[in-house]
Amino acid sequence: MTRWLGASCAALALAIAPRDASALEREHHLGLGGGVSILKVDDKSTHSIGPIFTLHYTYQITDAFRFISEASSAIVAKEETPAPDVPRTRPTGVDTLGVGVGYVLDVLQKWAPYGGVMASGSALTGGTLDKTLFTFGIQLAVGVDYMVTPHFALGVAIRQHLLLTEMKQYPSYYSGFLRAEIVWGR
């Protein structure tokens, strides 16, 4: 009886033990996202807030490290009309392209939290700007993905965009979004 109970407990432990959703080398991820962006303009009393849409591609270099790339387009203000008393520093749109490296922190069953850093370029457009303003900087990326199936994942992501060449005028720019992706190459 004791042997049967021991074998049953061992079988049960193996059956309910978490399975790895391991990030595999040479795995590709392609996806879309949507959420909210928040831009702080130095000479404006309120934050500029609006929707953001993203397209991303990730290539898993090793089990832990990945190449990440992301393009995003945000509407940060509905209206910013040029007027004599309004500074020429308030965009209505921000388009960004970033590439960099990420690290899968750990894989817990089907959950894959990650962090990363990307070099990026942004174009601030519209609003009270006289012309398109190009900036260069970095993005700090964090998020978590959930593997719904071996070839489809859902996730949530947060980005802090540091517009280094215009940091004084635009001290903070954040985005948060939900994302969906297809996965292949396993």
C-alpha positions in Angstrom: 0.0 0.0 0.0 2.8 2.4 0.9 4.6 1.7 -2.3 1.4 2.3 -4.3 0.8 5.6 -2.4 4.3 6.7 -3.0 4.2 5.9 -6.7 0.8 7.6 -7.0 2.1 10.8 -5.4 5.1 10.8 -7.7 2.9 10.3 -10.7 0.6 13.1 -9.6 3.6 15.5 -8.9 4.9 14.8 -12.4 1.4 15.3 -14.0 0.9 18.7 -12.3 4.4 20.0 -12.5 4.7 23.2 -14.5 5.9 22.7 -18.1 8.3 25.2 -19.5 7.2 27.6 -22.2 10.9 27.9 -22.9 12.2 30.5 -25.3 13.9 28.6 -28.0 16.8 29.6 -30.2 15.9 30.7 -33.7 12.3 31.4 -32.7 10.5 34.3 -34.5 7.7 36.5 -33.1 5.7 38.9 -35.2 2.9 40.9 -33.7 0.7 43.9 -33.3 -0.3 46.0 -30.3 -2.5 48.8 -29.2 -2.7 50.9 -26.0 -2.1 54.4 -24.6 0.8 56.8 -24.9 1.7 59.7 -22.5 4.0 62.6 -23.5 5.1 65.3 -21.2 5.9 68.6 -22.9 7.9 70.9 -20.7 6.0 74.1 -21.3 2.5 72.5 -21.1 0.7 72.1 -17.8 -1.0 68.8 -18.7 0.3 65.6 -20.3 -0.5 64.8 -23.9 -2.3 61.4 -23.9 -3.6 59.3 -26.8 -3.7 55.9 -28.5 -0.6 54.1 -29.7 -0.4 51.3 -32.2 2.7 49.0 -32.6 4.2 46.4 -34.9 7.0 44.3 -33.5 9.4 41.5 -34.6 11.6 39.5 -32.3 14.2 36.9 -33.0 15.3 34.6 -30.2 19.2 34.5 -30.4 19.6 32.2 -27.4 17.3 30.8 -24.8 17.7 34.1 -22.8 18.7 36.8 -25.3 16.7 38.1 -28.2 16.9 40.7 -31.0 13.9 43.1 -30.7 12.5 45.6 -33.1 9.4 47.8 -32.9 7.7 50.4 -34.8 5.0 52.5 -33.2 2.7 55.4 -34.1 1.0 57.4 -31.4 -1.6 60.2 -31.4 -0.5 62.2 -28.3 -3.0 65.0 -28.6 -6.3 65.4 -30.4 -5.8 69.1 -31.2 -2.9 71.5 -30.8 -3.7 74.5 -32.8 -1.0 77.1 -33.5 -1.9 80.4 -31.9 0.1 83.5 -30.9 0.2 82.5 -27.2 0.8 78.8 -27.8 4.5 77.6 -27.9 5.6 75.8 -31.1 6.6 72.7 -29.1 3.4 70.7 -29.0 3.1 67.7 -31.4 -0.1 65.7 -32.1 1.8 62.6 -33.2 4.9 60.6 -32.4 6.2 57.9 -34.7 9.1 55.7 -33.4 11.4 53.0 -34.7 13.6 51.0 -32.3 16.0 48.1 -32.4 17.9 46.4 -29.6 18.3 43.5 -27.3 16.1 41.9 -24.8 16.5 39.3 -22.1 13.8 36.7 -21.1 14.0 37.0 -17.3 12.5 33.6 -16.6 9.9 31.2 -18.1 7.2 30.2 -15.7 4.9 27.6 -17.3 3.4 29.6 -20.2 4.5 33.0 -18.9 7.6 34.8 -20.3 8.5 38.1 -18.6 11.2 40.1 -20.4 13.2 43.3 -20.3 15.2 45.1 -23.0 16.8 48.2 -24.3 16.4 49.6 -27.8 18.2 52.4 -29.7 15.4 54.5 -31.3 14.5 57.4 -33.5 11.3 59.3 -33.3 9.5 61.8 -35.4 7.2 64.3 -33.6 4.7 65.8 -36.0 1.7 68.1 -36.3 0.2 70.3 -33.7 2.0 73.6 -33.1 5.3 72.3 -34.5 6.6 74.3 -37.5 8.0 71.2 -39.0 8.7 67.5 -38.2 11.1 67.2 -35.3 13.4 64.2 -35.4 14.9 62.9 -32.1 17.2 60.0 -31.2 17.2 58.1 -27.9 16.7 54.8 -26.2 13.7 52.8 -25.1 13.5 50.8 -21.9 11.2 47.8 -22.5 9.4 45.5 -20.0 6.6 43.1 -20.5 5.2 39.6 -20.2 3.9 37.3 -22.8 1.5 34.3 -22.4 1.8 31.4 -24.8 -1.9 30.7 -25.6 -0.8 27.9 -28.1 2.7 27.0 -29.3 2.2 29.4 -32.2 0.2 32.3 -30.7 0.9 34.6 -27.7 -0.8 37.5 -25.9 1.0 40.0 -23.8 1.3 43.3 -22.1 4.2 45.7 -22.5 5.4 49.1 -21.2 8.0 51.3 -22.8 9.8 54.3 -21.4 11.0 56.4 -24.4 14.0 58.7 -23.6 14.1 61.3 -26.3 17.8 62.1 -25.5 18.3 64.8 -28.2 15.2 66.7 -26.9 15.2 65.6 -23.3 14.7 69.1 -21.9 11.6 69.9 -23.9 10.1 66.3 -23.7 11.3 65.0 -20.3 9.0 61.9 -20.3 7.2 59.7 -22.9 5.7 56.4 -21.9 3.5 53.9 -23.7 1.7 50.8 -22.5 -0.1 48.4 -24.7 -1.6 44.9 -25.1 -0.1 42.8 -27.9 -0.7 39.7 -29.8 1.8 37.7 -31.8 2.4 34.7 -34.0 5.4 32.5 -33.2 7.2 30.1 -35.6 10.6 28.4 -35.9 10.3 26.0 -32.9 
